[in-house]
Amino acid sequence: MLDSQSDLDRYTLLILPDEIPVNGGLASRLKDYLARGGKLLASYRAGLLSGQDHPGSSERPLPSHADKSKDGFALPEFGIHLVGEAPFSPDFLLTKGPISKGLPETEHVLYLKGMQVEPLSGSTVLAETLIPYFNRTYQHFCSHLHTPSAGKIGYPGIIYNGKNVLYFAHPVFTQYNENAPRWVKTLLLNAINLLLPDPLLRHDGPSTVIATINEQSAHDRQVIHLLHYIPERRGQAFDVIEDIIPLYNLKLSVRVEQSVNNIALVPQGQTLEYTRSRGRLNFTVPQIVGHQMIEISFT
């Protein structure tokens, strides 16, 4: 979690989820961050100028570098023009191409209202929003939750500036927090992979695996921690962990520049075989029973 005064250069990717306003000072820092090669993922109202909910807002603390002809977003680097709030809700996201990897080519309902935006020159629409037949109001009624899709494209749902900024028009983080649709997480992971195609660590395990790397420069090594405990709400007050479910033959891929001396399980001391390809180490962890450490020692 960062604030507007944090050191942004430590991070390869910044995520602005749903409701992160940007004032003039932060806009300048984000502009410099992007110019130095940083990547940005934003959604819904994140990235709008402070106090500006729609193009007609009167409060517009524009930074000096902002283009006043492109209302709404704090930086022209976003590659987006804000039209206003989406005219329909719920609406539907039609997934296609690389952003939809692992998802069926179908329409996914978005229960929370998004923003209506347009791509600027150089930006690409990665997913379109389809509109319903009508909004479900007291004047029009259909079903228990929402009107079905009319199958007509309304406005962009996901826009990529082609370089370093990717934007979701809907509050996808809030939607996942409310009802955890798996397709939302899949789309976000695909977006991160598009912005960061060569991450520090990959594994092929389930989403219940927590994987972290501890850099220990004084000892010329990295220590990978793998946790696999699944909390469950079995009581009313809080989640508990009752069972340890082992995982077997977890494949890991780690981006490493140094020369490697050895890879071993800790504390077992068992050496693991590995291959090296395109700057990455690839190896398999035979078993994880709750927690497992792996030491990568360098020469």
KEVOMI-684445 format. One record per residue: residue number from 1; x, y, z of N, C-alpha, C in turn; chain. Coordinates in nm, 3 decimals. Each point is the difference from the previous one (the first is absolute). Last residue first. Layout:
KEVOMI-684445
seq/nX/nY/nZ/caX/caY/caZ/cX/cY/cZ/mol
NUM/X/Y/Z/X/Y/Z/X/Y/Z/A
...
***
This chain:
KEVOMI-684445
seq/nX/nY/nZ/caX/caY/caZ/cX/cY/cZ/mol
299/2.680/-1.807/-0.691/0.145/-0.014/0.007/0.065/0.138/0.016/A
298/-0.507/-0.153/0.180/0.073/0.050/-0.114/0.150/-0.015/0.021/A
297/-0.498/-0.245/0.177/0.129/0.060/0.038/0.078/0.034/-0.126/A
296/-0.524/-0.105/0.176/0.077/0.013/-0.124/0.129/0.071/0.038/A
295/-0.400/-0.289/0.289/0.114/0.091/-0.005/0.065/-0.005/-0.136/A
294/-0.511/-0.105/0.230/0.099/-0.040/-0.101/0.109/0.104/-0.003/A
293/-0.443/-0.184/0.346/0.099/0.098/-0.043/0.092/-0.062/-0.104/A
292/-0.534/-0.092/0.201/0.126/-0.051/-0.050/0.088/0.116/-0.042/A
291/-0.508/-0.160/0.264/0.104/0.101/-0.024/0.126/-0.068/-0.049/A
290/-0.436/-0.238/0.009/-0.022/0.123/0.075/0.099/0.109/-0.036/A
289/0.117/-0.409/-0.193/-0.093/-0.035/0.108/-0.015/0.123/0.089/A
288/0.193/-0.148/-0.517/-0.021/0.110/0.094/-0.103/-0.045/0.102/A
287/0.359/-0.234/-0.403/-0.111/-0.006/0.095/-0.004/0.126/0.086/A
286/0.304/-0.068/-0.390/-0.074/-0.127/0.005/-0.121/0.000/0.091/A
285/0.221/0.392/-0.309/-0.001/-0.030/0.143/-0.085/-0.125/0.020/A
284/0.282/0.194/-0.449/-0.122/-0.056/0.057/0.020/-0.029/0.148/A
283/0.219/0.363/-0.407/0.019/-0.120/0.082/-0.133/-0.040/0.060/A
282/0.290/0.396/-0.323/-0.120/-0.082/0.002/0.027/-0.127/0.078/A
281/0.201/0.540/-0.101/0.024/-0.132/0.057/-0.133/-0.074/0.006/A
280/0.166/0.422/-0.341/-0.089/-0.053/0.103/0.047/-0.139/0.045/A
279/0.175/0.286/-0.372/0.012/0.075/0.124/-0.088/-0.049/0.113/A
278/0.019/-0.224/-0.430/-0.040/0.140/-0.019/-0.005/0.077/0.131/A
277/0.073/-0.481/0.112/-0.039/0.038/-0.136/-0.048/0.145/0.000/A
276/0.204/-0.455/0.315/0.006/0.145/-0.015/-0.030/0.035/-0.144/A
275/-0.098/-0.427/0.391/0.046/0.040/-0.133/-0.001/0.153/-0.006/A
274/0.034/-0.398/0.423/-0.061/0.115/-0.064/0.055/0.018/-0.141/A
273/-0.040/-0.341/0.492/0.050/0.020/-0.135/-0.074/0.117/-0.064/A
272/0.086/-0.063/0.539/-0.097/-0.012/-0.109/0.070/0.020/-0.134/A
271/0.138/-0.168/0.540/0.032/0.079/-0.119/-0.103/-0.027/-0.109/A
270/-0.045/-0.029/0.555/-0.008/-0.077/-0.125/0.024/0.091/-0.119/A
269/-0.032/0.108/0.489/0.132/-0.009/-0.062/0.000/-0.077/-0.131/A
268/-0.354/0.136/0.354/0.034/-0.138/-0.033/0.140/-0.015/-0.058/A
267/-0.283/0.398/0.167/0.130/-0.040/0.058/0.047/-0.138/-0.040/A
266/-0.121/0.238/-0.359/0.042/0.036/0.135/-0.120/-0.027/0.093/A
265/0.198/-0.139/-0.536/-0.109/0.014/0.095/0.057/0.031/0.138/A
264/0.267/0.137/-0.459/-0.026/-0.107/0.097/-0.121/0.031/0.085/A
263/0.370/0.142/-0.435/-0.138/0.020/0.043/-0.037/-0.116/0.090/A
262/0.492/0.256/-0.188/-0.080/-0.114/0.042/-0.142/0.046/0.030/A
261/0.343/0.279/-0.222/0.081/-0.108/0.056/-0.083/-0.124/0.031/A
260/-0.050/0.434/-0.367/-0.059/-0.078/0.109/0.094/-0.112/0.042/A
259/0.029/0.525/-0.234/0.040/-0.140/-0.018/-0.045/-0.079/0.123/A
258/-0.278/0.448/-0.132/0.128/-0.046/0.053/0.029/-0.145/-0.041/A
257/-0.415/0.237/-0.100/0.110/0.046/-0.085/0.134/-0.059/0.043/A
256/-0.558/-0.145/0.030/0.126/0.014/0.074/0.109/0.042/-0.099/A
255/-0.565/-0.125/0.074/0.090/0.083/-0.080/0.125/0.031/0.082/A
254/-0.336/-0.441/0.034/0.049/0.119/0.068/0.093/0.076/-0.093/A
253/-0.399/-0.422/0.042/0.089/0.068/-0.094/0.038/0.133/0.062/A
252/-0.241/-0.521/0.148/0.035/0.140/0.023/0.092/0.050/-0.110/A
251/-0.375/-0.431/0.136/0.102/0.052/-0.091/0.019/0.149/0.026/A
250/-0.177/-0.440/0.308/-0.027/0.138/-0.038/0.114/0.053/-0.085/A
249/-0.128/-0.461/0.218/0.061/0.032/-0.130/-0.042/0.138/-0.051/A
248/-0.304/-0.136/0.392/0.109/-0.080/-0.053/0.044/0.053/-0.135/A
247/-0.283/0.135/0.501/0.013/0.017/-0.144/0.122/-0.075/-0.047/A
246/-0.349/-0.034/0.468/0.128/0.002/-0.070/-0.016/0.029/-0.149/A
245/-0.296/0.151/0.434/-0.018/-0.078/-0.123/0.129/0.006/-0.080/A
244/-0.195/0.075/0.528/0.114/0.029/-0.088/-0.013/-0.092/-0.121/A
243/-0.385/0.199/0.377/0.063/-0.107/-0.077/0.119/0.053/-0.080/A
242/-0.262/0.283/0.290/-0.006/-0.127/0.070/0.082/-0.107/-0.070/A
241/-0.070/0.566/0.049/0.067/-0.102/-0.082/0.000/-0.130/0.080/A
240/-0.337/0.474/-0.001/0.093/-0.091/0.067/0.065/-0.091/-0.103/A
239/-0.297/0.512/0.059/0.042/-0.117/-0.078/0.099/-0.084/0.080/A
238/-0.381/0.305/0.251/0.118/0.017/-0.084/0.030/-0.130/-0.073/A
237/-0.414/0.083/0.267/0.084/0.115/0.032/0.115/0.022/-0.098/A
236/-0.343/-0.367/0.008/-0.059/0.129/-0.033/0.101/0.115/0.008/A
235/0.144/-0.511/-0.133/-0.069/0.062/0.111/-0.048/0.138/-0.041/A
234/0.224/-0.257/-0.311/-0.076/-0.107/0.065/-0.072/0.050/0.126/A
233/0.271/0.174/-0.449/-0.088/0.063/0.097/-0.089/-0.110/0.060/A
232/0.522/-0.042/-0.208/-0.142/-0.026/-0.023/-0.083/0.067/0.110/A
231/0.542/-0.016/-0.252/-0.092/0.041/0.107/-0.145/-0.027/-0.040/A
230/0.471/-0.234/-0.160/-0.126/0.052/-0.052/-0.093/0.037/0.115/A
229/0.560/-0.067/-0.133/-0.100/-0.021/0.103/-0.129/0.068/-0.048/A
228/0.508/-0.048/-0.182/-0.127/-0.055/-0.050/-0.088/-0.042/0.117/A
227/0.492/0.291/-0.162/-0.100/-0.030/0.103/-0.125/-0.056/-0.066/A
226/0.559/0.108/-0.100/-0.126/-0.048/-0.057/-0.093/-0.039/0.114/A
225/0.485/0.304/-0.097/-0.094/-0.056/0.096/-0.128/-0.037/-0.072/A
224/0.552/0.093/-0.133/-0.140/0.000/-0.041/-0.083/-0.067/0.110/A
223/0.499/0.257/-0.027/-0.078/-0.105/0.066/-0.146/0.017/-0.042/A
222/0.535/0.143/-0.182/-0.142/0.032/0.010/-0.069/-0.118/0.068/A
221/0.549/0.191/0.002/-0.106/-0.098/-0.024/-0.137/0.066/0.000/A
220/0.472/0.144/0.155/-0.001/-0.036/-0.141/-0.105/-0.106/-0.031/A
219/0.083/0.245/0.423/0.029/-0.144/-0.009/0.001/-0.049/-0.144/A
218/-0.095/0.454/0.108/0.118/-0.028/0.083/0.042/-0.146/-0.006/A
217/-0.403/0.157/-0.216/0.123/0.033/-0.072/0.125/-0.033/0.080/A
216/-0.510/-0.157/-0.017/0.099/0.008/0.108/0.138/0.022/-0.063/A
215/-0.572/0.012/-0.120/0.137/0.023/-0.050/0.095/0.019/0.118/A
214/-0.494/-0.254/-0.076/0.078/0.082/0.094/0.142/0.009/-0.052/A
213/-0.521/-0.120/-0.212/0.145/-0.016/-0.009/0.065/0.097/0.098/A
212/-0.516/-0.274/-0.064/0.078/0.123/0.017/0.149/-0.033/-0.011/A
211/-0.548/-0.213/-0.061/0.142/-0.016/-0.032/0.070/0.135/0.012/A
210/-0.481/-0.303/0.116/0.061/0.131/0.019/0.150/-0.017/-0.017/A
209/-0.467/-0.297/-0.156/0.144/0.007/0.030/0.041/0.146/0.016/A
208/-0.441/-0.136/-0.136/0.018/-0.006/0.145/0.147/-0.003/0.041/A
207/-0.171/-0.019/-0.456/0.002/0.137/0.052/0.016/0.004/0.151/A
206/0.207/-0.421/-0.275/-0.130/0.065/0.014/0.014/0.139/0.061/A
205/0.425/-0.187/-0.274/-0.088/-0.050/0.104/-0.133/0.072/0.004/A
204/0.427/0.046/-0.271/-0.119/-0.056/-0.064/-0.098/-0.056/0.102/A
203/0.383/0.432/-0.005/-0.020/-0.140/0.038/-0.130/-0.049/-0.062/A
202/0.404/0.441/-0.011/-0.121/-0.066/-0.049/-0.010/-0.139/0.064/A
201/0.291/0.511/0.058/-0.031/-0.137/0.041/-0.130/-0.046/-0.064/A
200/0.201/0.425/-0.115/0.107/-0.057/0.082/-0.024/-0.147/0.029/A
199/-0.214/0.202/-0.450/-0.005/0.027/0.144/0.114/-0.069/0.074/A
198/-0.130/0.152/-0.504/0.111/-0.079/0.058/0.006/0.024/0.151/A
197/-0.325/0.220/-0.285/0.007/-0.134/-0.060/0.109/-0.089/0.060/A
196/-0.300/0.440/0.124/0.124/-0.060/0.053/0.014/-0.142/-0.053/A
195/-0.364/0.259/-0.153/0.090/0.109/0.039/0.135/-0.050/0.048/A
194/-0.333/-0.314/-0.113/0.023/0.082/-0.120/0.098/0.112/0.029/A
193/-0.146/-0.274/0.353/0.094/-0.073/-0.086/0.030/0.077/-0.128/A
192/-0.325/0.173/0.293/0.132/0.010/0.061/0.104/-0.071/-0.086/A
191/-0.445/-0.040/-0.133/0.045/0.138/-0.018/0.140/0.019/0.057/A
190/-0.213/-0.411/0.069/0.040/0.013/-0.140/0.051/0.141/-0.029/A
189/-0.179/-0.081/0.423/0.127/-0.069/-0.014/0.051/0.008/-0.144/A
188/-0.424/0.175/0.085/0.103/0.083/0.064/0.137/-0.065/-0.011/A
187/-0.374/-0.242/-0.157/0.026/0.116/-0.085/0.111/0.088/0.058/A
186/-0.147/-0.363/0.260/0.072/-0.048/-0.118/0.034/0.116/-0.093/A
185/-0.270/0.086/0.377/0.139/-0.022/0.038/0.082/-0.046/-0.120/A
184/-0.457/0.048/-0.070/0.059/0.131/0.027/0.147/-0.015/0.037/A
183/-0.263/-0.387/-0.059/0.040/0.060/-0.128/0.060/0.138/0.019/A
182/-0.185/-0.250/0.367/0.132/-0.045/-0.040/0.047/0.069/-0.129/A
181/-0.330/0.214/0.374/-0.008/-0.076/-0.125/0.139/-0.036/-0.051/A
180/-0.174/0.213/0.457/0.114/-0.082/-0.044/-0.025/-0.081/-0.127/A
179/-0.264/0.346/0.280/-0.049/-0.135/-0.029/0.100/-0.089/-0.071/A
178/0.096/0.450/0.206/-0.138/-0.027/0.039/-0.041/-0.144/-0.025/A
177/0.431/0.172/-0.124/-0.011/0.003/0.145/-0.141/-0.037/0.046/A
176/0.087/0.049/-0.461/0.061/-0.124/0.052/-0.011/-0.005/0.152/A
175/-0.156/0.389/-0.209/-0.085/-0.114/-0.034/0.060/-0.130/0.053/A
174/0.250/0.393/0.048/-0.114/0.000/0.090/-0.091/-0.119/-0.028/A
173/0.357/0.064/-0.291/0.052/-0.038/0.131/-0.114/-0.004/0.103/A
172/-0.088/0.146/-0.443/0.020/-0.145/0.007/0.053/-0.044/0.135/A
171/-0.254/0.416/-0.230/0.066/-0.019/0.131/0.021/-0.147/0.028/A
170/-0.005/0.205/-0.514/-0.090/-0.035/0.109/0.077/-0.014/0.132/A
169/0.209/0.092/-0.429/-0.101/0.103/0.016/-0.095/-0.025/0.117/A
168/0.537/-0.125/-0.087/-0.131/-0.065/0.005/-0.105/0.107/0.028/A
167/0.536/0.016/-0.209/-0.110/0.058/0.077/-0.126/-0.085/-0.015/A
166/0.587/0.051/-0.066/-0.117/-0.081/-0.034/-0.113/0.039/0.095/A
165/0.528/0.173/-0.185/-0.119/0.026/0.082/-0.116/-0.085/-0.050/A
164/0.448/0.021/-0.208/0.024/-0.018/0.143/-0.120/0.031/0.089/A
163/0.019/-0.069/-0.517/0.136/0.010/0.052/0.009/-0.034/0.149/A
162/-0.404/0.032/-0.284/0.097/-0.061/-0.089/0.142/-0.003/0.053/A
161/-0.435/0.140/0.203/0.063/0.107/-0.078/0.111/-0.051/-0.091/A
160/-0.469/-0.236/0.179/0.145/-0.008/0.019/0.065/0.106/-0.088/A
159/-0.523/-0.143/0.227/0.080/0.074/-0.098/0.147/-0.008/0.039/A
158/-0.534/-0.226/0.092/0.141/-0.003/0.039/0.080/0.068/-0.111/A
157/-0.467/0.019/-0.031/0.008/-0.050/0.136/0.141/-0.004/0.054/A
156/-0.303/0.302/-0.401/0.114/-0.085/0.037/-0.006/-0.041/0.147/A
155/-0.462/0.086/-0.253/0.116/0.083/0.025/0.114/-0.091/0.047/A
154/-0.424/-0.172/-0.199/-0.032/0.132/0.048/0.120/0.092/0.009/A
153/-0.199/-0.467/-0.283/0.116/0.066/0.061/-0.039/0.142/0.040/A
152/-0.348/-0.424/-0.030/0.050/0.116/-0.073/0.116/0.065/0.075/A
151/-0.304/-0.375/0.134/0.099/-0.044/-0.099/0.059/0.114/-0.082/A
150/-0.317/-0.007/0.385/-0.059/0.017/-0.132/0.095/-0.043/-0.110/A
149/-0.039/-0.175/0.537/0.073/0.074/-0.102/-0.079/0.009/-0.130/A
148/-0.269/-0.053/0.470/0.102/-0.070/-0.079/0.062/0.088/-0.107/A
147/-0.187/0.174/0.484/-0.050/-0.024/-0.134/0.108/-0.071/-0.082/A
146/-0.025/-0.051/0.546/0.037/0.092/-0.108/-0.065/-0.041/-0.131/A
145/-0.108/-0.186/0.455/0.123/0.076/0.020/0.027/0.101/-0.111/A
144/-0.385/-0.301/0.023/0.021/0.033/0.140/0.121/0.091/0.021/A
143/-0.315/-0.007/-0.462/0.079/-0.093/0.080/0.016/0.050/0.143/A
142/-0.173/0.370/-0.293/0.034/-0.128/-0.062/0.087/-0.079/0.097/A
141/-0.296/0.509/-0.087/0.038/-0.109/0.090/0.031/-0.125/-0.081/A
140/-0.077/0.581/-0.017/0.024/-0.121/-0.078/0.046/-0.110/0.095/A
139/-0.119/0.419/0.175/-0.072/0.012/-0.126/0.013/-0.125/-0.087/A
138/0.227/0.058/0.417/-0.143/-0.015/0.028/-0.082/0.009/-0.127/A
137/0.482/-0.167/-0.094/-0.048/0.106/0.088/-0.147/-0.025/0.032/A
136/0.452/-0.201/-0.282/-0.108/-0.053/0.084/-0.039/0.106/0.102/A
135/0.212/0.074/-0.510/0.030/0.000/0.142/-0.121/-0.050/0.079/A
134/0.068/-0.175/-0.500/-0.035/0.124/0.068/0.047/-0.011/0.144/A
133/0.139/-0.314/-0.328/-0.112/0.057/-0.076/-0.044/0.134/0.060/A
132/0.506/-0.113/0.094/-0.125/-0.074/0.014/-0.109/0.062/-0.087/A
131/0.540/0.021/-0.125/-0.104/0.064/0.078/-0.122/-0.092/0.015/A
130/0.566/-0.068/-0.059/-0.129/-0.015/-0.067/-0.110/0.053/0.092/A
129/0.558/0.093/-0.054/-0.115/-0.016/0.087/-0.126/-0.011/-0.085/A
128/0.538/-0.137/-0.125/-0.114/0.089/-0.017/-0.106/-0.028/0.108/A
127/0.567/-0.063/-0.042/-0.128/-0.065/0.026/-0.111/0.104/-0.013/A
126/0.448/0.112/-0.106/0.023/-0.143/0.020/-0.128/-0.077/0.027/A
125/0.167/0.477/-0.258/-0.108/-0.056/0.081/0.021/-0.150/0.009/A
124/0.383/0.397/-0.080/-0.070/-0.115/-0.054/-0.109/-0.044/0.097/A
123/0.325/0.478/-0.141/-0.052/-0.095/0.098/-0.083/-0.108/-0.067/A
122/0.188/0.370/-0.241/0.108/-0.085/0.048/-0.044/-0.102/0.102/A
121/-0.286/0.439/-0.051/0.083/-0.053/-0.108/0.118/-0.078/0.058/A
120/-0.408/0.019/0.324/0.067/0.101/-0.079/0.086/-0.066/-0.106/A
119/-0.462/-0.202/0.241/0.145/-0.006/-0.017/0.051/0.119/-0.080/A
118/-0.437/0.000/0.336/0.036/-0.020/-0.140/0.152/-0.008/-0.010/A
117/-0.428/-0.076/0.401/0.126/0.059/-0.045/0.020/-0.028/-0.148/A
116/-0.360/-0.039/0.454/0.003/-0.002/-0.145/0.123/0.078/-0.046/A
115/-0.085/-0.285/0.478/0.015/0.130/-0.065/-0.006/-0.021/-0.152/A
114/-0.249/-0.328/0.381/0.133/0.045/-0.037/0.000/0.140/-0.057/A
113/-0.321/-0.333/0.357/0.007/0.095/-0.112/0.143/0.046/-0.023/A
112/-0.141/-0.488/0.200/0.027/0.135/0.047/0.022/0.094/-0.119/A
111/-0.077/-0.472/-0.053/-0.113/0.050/0.077/0.018/0.144/0.046/A
110/0.161/-0.319/-0.421/0.063/0.091/0.095/-0.112/0.071/0.077/A
109/0.061/-0.484/-0.320/-0.079/0.110/0.053/0.080/0.080/0.103/A
108/0.159/-0.280/-0.448/0.005/-0.007/0.146/-0.071/0.122/0.057/A
107/0.027/-0.309/-0.493/-0.028/0.127/0.066/-0.003/-0.022/0.152/A
106/0.309/-0.294/-0.357/-0.141/0.020/0.032/-0.015/0.135/0.068/A
105/0.378/-0.363/-0.142/-0.036/0.119/-0.078/-0.150/0.021/0.014/A
104/0.312/-0.237/0.387/-0.077/-0.027/-0.122/-0.034/0.130/-0.072/A
103/0.451/-0.049/0.297/-0.142/0.027/0.014/-0.073/-0.037/-0.128/A
102/0.484/-0.016/0.067/-0.057/-0.081/0.107/-0.148/0.021/0.021/A
101/0.244/0.391/-0.236/0.062/-0.132/0.011/-0.057/-0.075/0.120/A
100/-0.094/0.459/-0.194/-0.099/-0.098/0.045/0.057/-0.141/0.012/A
99/0.242/0.390/-0.160/-0.050/0.040/0.132/-0.095/-0.104/0.056/A
98/0.188/-0.039/-0.448/0.092/-0.036/0.110/-0.054/0.034/0.139/A
97/-0.384/-0.043/-0.371/0.142/0.026/-0.013/0.080/-0.033/0.124/A
96/-0.506/0.109/0.084/0.058/-0.057/-0.121/0.150/0.030/0.000/A
95/-0.517/0.075/0.290/0.144/-0.024/0.004/0.046/-0.066/-0.130/A
94/-0.417/0.328/0.188/0.029/-0.104/-0.098/0.150/-0.019/-0.009/A
93/-0.362/0.203/0.385/0.132/0.010/-0.061/0.021/-0.118/-0.093/A
92/-0.454/0.289/0.203/0.066/-0.128/-0.021/0.134/0.022/-0.070/A
91/-0.381/0.281/0.353/0.031/-0.025/-0.140/0.091/-0.123/-0.006/A
90/-0.388/0.238/0.378/0.122/-0.071/-0.038/0.018/-0.007/-0.152/A
89/-0.106/0.379/0.012/0.051/-0.083/0.108/-0.113/-0.089/0.052/A
88/0.144/0.432/-0.392/-0.071/-0.124/0.033/0.070/-0.071/0.116/A
87/0.160/0.417/-0.190/-0.145/0.019/-0.001/-0.080/-0.123/0.040/A
86/0.505/0.174/0.169/-0.062/-0.088/-0.099/-0.152/0.015/0.006/A
85/0.307/0.416/0.139/-0.042/-0.128/0.054/-0.065/-0.083/-0.110/A
84/0.321/0.336/-0.210/-0.081/0.015/0.119/-0.033/-0.135/0.059/A
83/0.334/0.132/-0.349/-0.129/0.051/-0.046/-0.089/0.029/0.122/A
82/0.562/-0.036/-0.078/-0.116/-0.028/0.084/-0.124/0.065/-0.059/A
81/0.481/-0.189/-0.223/-0.086/0.117/0.015/-0.123/-0.040/0.080/A
80/0.535/-0.209/-0.055/-0.145/-0.016/0.016/-0.066/0.137/0.006/A
79/0.485/-0.148/0.021/-0.054/-0.033/-0.131/-0.151/-0.014/-0.002/A
78/0.364/0.107/0.346/-0.099/-0.106/0.018/-0.059/-0.044/-0.134/A
77/0.300/0.373/0.043/0.065/-0.130/-0.018/-0.096/-0.117/0.021/A
76/-0.106/0.468/0.081/-0.028/-0.046/-0.137/0.063/-0.136/-0.028/A
75/-0.154/0.163/0.498/0.115/-0.007/-0.091/-0.045/-0.041/-0.140/A
74/-0.308/0.058/0.370/0.106/0.092/0.039/0.114/0.004/-0.100/A
73/-0.535/-0.096/-0.107/0.118/-0.069/0.048/0.117/0.095/0.016/A
72/-0.423/0.213/-0.125/-0.016/-0.113/0.090/0.129/-0.056/0.053/A
71/-0.077/0.267/-0.485/-0.060/0.014/0.132/0.012/-0.128/0.081/A
70/0.255/0.227/-0.406/-0.029/-0.140/0.033/-0.050/-0.004/0.144/A
69/0.145/0.402/-0.198/-0.098/-0.049/-0.096/-0.040/-0.143/0.029/A
68/0.338/0.245/0.243/-0.135/0.034/0.042/-0.106/-0.048/-0.099/A
67/0.493/-0.188/0.143/-0.063/0.049/-0.121/-0.148/0.026/0.030/A
66/0.449/0.006/0.345/-0.122/-0.067/-0.043/-0.056/0.067/-0.126/A
65/0.394/0.128/0.273/0.024/-0.077/-0.122/-0.127/-0.064/-0.055/A
64/0.017/0.265/0.409/0.040/0.084/-0.112/0.015/-0.077/-0.130/A
63/-0.354/-0.168/0.366/0.143/0.026/0.001/0.039/0.073/-0.128/A
62/-0.499/0.034/0.218/0.083/-0.058/-0.105/0.147/0.028/0.023/A
61/-0.464/-0.007/0.273/0.136/0.044/0.031/0.100/-0.058/-0.100/A
60/-0.539/0.081/0.034/0.095/-0.061/-0.094/0.140/0.051/0.029/A
59/-0.566/0.010/0.131/0.128/0.000/0.070/0.103/-0.073/-0.085/A
58/-0.457/0.041/-0.137/0.057/0.134/0.006/0.137/0.002/0.065/A
57/-0.267/-0.396/-0.308/0.032/0.042/0.136/0.069/0.136/-0.001/A
56/-0.163/-0.289/-0.378/-0.058/0.128/0.033/0.034/0.052/0.138/A
55/0.145/-0.434/-0.193/0.056/0.113/-0.074/-0.056/0.135/0.039/A
54/0.011/-0.372/0.377/-0.050/-0.003/-0.137/0.050/0.124/-0.073/A
53/0.131/-0.093/0.445/-0.073/-0.123/-0.021/-0.048/-0.015/-0.144/A
52/0.383/0.285/0.302/-0.067/-0.003/-0.131/-0.064/-0.136/-0.022/A
51/0.278/0.143/0.381/-0.126/0.072/0.001/-0.076/-0.008/-0.130/A
50/0.506/-0.104/-0.038/-0.067/0.013/0.129/-0.127/0.082/-0.012/A
49/0.168/-0.266/-0.430/0.045/0.115/0.077/-0.080/0.014/0.128/A
48/0.048/-0.487/-0.209/-0.069/0.127/-0.028/0.061/0.111/0.085/A
47/0.134/-0.460/0.039/0.069/0.076/-0.103/-0.070/0.127/-0.040/A
46/-0.289/-0.390/0.197/0.142/0.018/0.030/0.069/0.069/-0.116/A
45/-0.465/-0.149/0.014/0.031/0.141/0.020/0.146/0.025/0.034/A
44/-0.092/-0.456/-0.227/-0.114/0.083/0.038/0.040/0.147/0.015/A
43/0.423/-0.303/-0.004/-0.137/-0.041/-0.026/-0.098/0.106/0.047/A
42/0.573/-0.136/-0.137/-0.100/0.081/0.070/-0.139/-0.048/-0.037/A
41/0.577/-0.093/-0.030/-0.129/-0.064/-0.021/-0.102/0.077/0.083/A
40/0.542/0.070/-0.203/-0.114/0.044/0.081/-0.124/-0.077/-0.041/A
39/0.597/0.030/-0.026/-0.126/-0.047/-0.056/-0.113/0.032/0.098/A
38/0.538/0.210/-0.122/-0.096/-0.062/0.090/-0.128/-0.040/-0.071/A
37/0.405/0.244/-0.175/-0.023/-0.141/-0.031/-0.096/-0.071/0.092/A
36/0.138/0.479/-0.015/0.118/-0.081/0.034/-0.023/-0.149/-0.019/A
35/-0.347/0.319/-0.072/0.107/0.036/-0.093/0.126/-0.081/0.026/A
34/-0.370/-0.042/0.294/-0.027/-0.065/-0.128/0.110/0.030/-0.100/A
33/0.029/0.219/0.413/0.011/-0.145/0.021/-0.021/-0.075/-0.131/A
32/-0.076/0.465/0.013/0.143/-0.030/0.003/0.024/-0.150/0.013/A
31/-0.444/0.145/0.025/0.052/0.027/-0.135/0.148/-0.033/-0.007/A
30/-0.211/-0.024/0.417/-0.037/-0.113/-0.085/0.051/0.019/-0.142/A
29/0.061/0.354/0.301/0.084/-0.114/0.040/-0.031/-0.123/-0.084/A
28/-0.262/0.386/-0.062/0.137/0.025/-0.045/0.091/-0.118/0.032/A
27/-0.442/-0.012/0.162/0.001/-0.014/-0.145/0.141/0.021/-0.056/A
26/-0.080/0.078/0.457/0.010/-0.143/-0.030/0.002/-0.023/-0.150/A
25/-0.059/0.444/0.141/0.130/-0.051/0.043/0.019/-0.146/-0.033/A
24/-0.424/0.213/-0.091/0.108/0.046/-0.086/0.136/-0.056/0.036/A
23/-0.407/-0.303/0.147/0.014/0.146/-0.003/0.122/0.037/-0.085/A
22/-0.348/-0.444/0.027/0.137/0.046/-0.027/0.000/0.152/-0.003/A
21/-0.317/-0.454/0.211/0.008/0.129/-0.070/0.145/0.045/-0.013/A
20/-0.243/-0.487/0.063/0.123/0.070/0.037/0.007/0.131/-0.079/A
19/-0.321/-0.423/0.027/-0.033/0.132/0.056/0.125/0.074/0.046/A
18/0.011/-0.442/-0.267/-0.137/0.051/0.007/-0.017/0.146/0.042/A
17/0.486/-0.233/0.031/-0.129/-0.069/-0.004/-0.120/0.092/0.023/A
16/0.531/-0.006/-0.179/-0.092/0.100/0.056/-0.140/-0.059/-0.006/A
15/0.542/-0.185/-0.026/-0.142/-0.029/-0.021/-0.081/0.105/0.073/A
14/0.537/-0.071/-0.216/-0.089/0.060/0.099/-0.144/-0.034/-0.036/A
13/0.528/-0.209/-0.117/-0.141/0.017/-0.034/-0.073/0.064/0.117/A
12/0.465/-0.063/0.022/-0.013/-0.014/-0.145/-0.142/0.027/-0.046/A
11/0.277/0.201/0.445/-0.101/-0.095/-0.047/-0.009/0.001/-0.152/A
10/0.273/0.291/0.286/0.030/-0.134/0.050/-0.087/-0.106/-0.066/A
9/-0.046/0.479/-0.067/0.099/-0.064/-0.086/0.041/-0.139/0.048/A
8/-0.301/0.317/0.229/-0.063/-0.081/-0.103/0.101/-0.080/-0.082/A
7/-0.035/0.217/0.511/0.098/-0.013/-0.109/-0.056/-0.095/-0.105/A
6/-0.336/0.294/0.318/0.089/-0.116/0.001/0.096/0.004/-0.120/A
5/-0.375/0.307/0.121/0.137/0.043/0.024/0.100/-0.116/-0.003/A
4/-0.484/-0.043/-0.044/0.044/0.085/-0.111/0.143/0.049/0.017/A
3/-0.132/-0.469/0.220/-0.069/0.129/-0.003/0.064/0.086/-0.108/A
2/-0.054/-0.569/0.073/0.082/0.120/-0.014/-0.086/0.124/0.019/A
1/0.021/-0.575/0.093/-0.085/0.119/0.000/0.089/0.124/0.000/A
***
